[in-house]
């Protein structure tokens, strides 16, 4: 697993803990050649039952070294219906972006242990 992949998992786990409405998180990829660039941010698609529909609005963030994330990130948060619209191609991600692998929600025990430290 690359450092960027590891940081993406850490970022996703932190978001699962902070936002109870998140049901799934996927990596967004821009192609292998793009993702290998050191300055390419981690991109996450977060499906959140508690958010409002607003379309595809990528939000850019800097690195978060306090949680072990050393890369900038881009978060796209959508409702479950918007996610289905993306899958049906009725809503589109920015040019060249595609839904990548899922980052599963960590087990409850890990969430509790992490929040206790």
C-alpha positions in Angstrom: 0.0 0.0 0.0 1.4 3.4 -0.9 1.7 6.3 1.5 -1.1 8.1 -0.3 -3.3 5.0 -0.1 -2.6 4.7 3.6 -3.3 8.4 4.2 -6.6 8.1 2.2 -7.7 5.3 4.5 -6.8 7.4 7.6 -8.7 10.3 6.3 -11.7 8.2 5.5 -11.7 6.6 8.9 -11.5 10.0 10.5 -14.5 11.2 8.5 -16.5 8.0 9.3 -15.9 8.8 13.0 -16.8 12.5 12.8 -19.9 12.3 10.5 -22.4 9.6 11.5 -24.4 10.0 8.4 -21.6 8.7 6.1 -22.6 5.3 4.8 -19.8 4.7 2.2 -16.6 6.3 1.1 -14.9 5.7 -2.2 -11.6 6.9 -3.6 -12.0 9.0 -6.7 -9.2 8.4 -9.2 -8.0 10.4 -12.1 -6.0 7.7 -13.9 -2.8 5.9 -12.9 -0.5 8.5 -14.5 -2.3 11.3 -12.6 -2.5 9.5 -9.2 1.2 8.8 -9.2 2.0 12.5 -9.1 3.2 13.6 -5.7 1.2 16.8 -5.7 -2.1 15.1 -6.8 -4.5 15.3 -3.8 -6.3 12.4 -2.2 -9.9 12.5 -3.6 -12.8 10.9 -1.7 -16.5 10.5 -2.6 -18.5 10.4 0.6 -22.1 9.2 0.6 -23.8 11.0 3.5 -27.5 10.4 4.5 -27.3 13.6 6.6 -26.2 16.1 3.9 -28.3 18.2 1.5 -28.3 17.6 -2.2 -26.0 20.1 -3.8 -24.6 18.4 -6.9 -20.9 17.7 -7.4 -19.0 20.3 -5.3 -15.4 19.3 -4.8 -14.0 20.9 -1.5 -10.3 21.3 -1.3 -8.3 20.9 1.9 -4.6 21.0 2.8 -2.7 18.2 4.5 -3.8 17.2 8.0 -0.6 16.0 9.7 -2.4 15.9 13.1 -4.3 12.8 11.9 -1.4 11.4 9.8 -2.5 12.7 6.4 0.4 14.3 4.6 -1.3 15.0 1.3 -3.9 17.6 0.3 -7.4 16.3 -0.2 -10.5 16.9 -2.2 -13.8 15.7 -0.7 -17.0 15.3 -2.7 -20.0 14.7 -0.4 -23.3 13.6 -1.9 -26.6 12.2 -0.8 -27.4 8.5 -1.5 -29.7 9.7 -4.3 -27.0 11.8 -5.9 -24.6 8.8 -5.6 -27.2 6.7 -7.6 -27.4 9.6 -10.2 -23.6 9.5 -10.5 -23.7 5.7 -11.1 -26.5 6.2 -13.7 -24.4 9.0 -15.3 -27.1 11.6 -14.7 -24.6 13.5 -12.5 -21.0 13.6 -13.5 -17.7 13.9 -11.7 -15.2 16.4 -13.0 -13.5 15.4 -16.3 -11.2 12.4 -16.0 -12.4 11.5 -12.5 -14.0 8.1 -11.8 -15.2 6.2 -8.8 -12.4 4.0 -7.5 -12.3 1.4 -4.7 -14.4 1.6 -1.6 -12.8 2.4 1.8 -14.8 0.4 4.3 -16.0 1.8 7.6 -13.7 0.6 10.4 -15.0 -1.8 13.0 -16.7 -0.2 16.0 -13.9 -1.4 18.4 -11.3 0.4 16.3 -13.4 3.6 16.2 -13.7 3.6 20.0 -10.0 2.8 20.5 -9.0 5.6 18.1 -11.3 8.2 19.7 -10.0 7.2 23.2 -6.4 8.2 22.4 
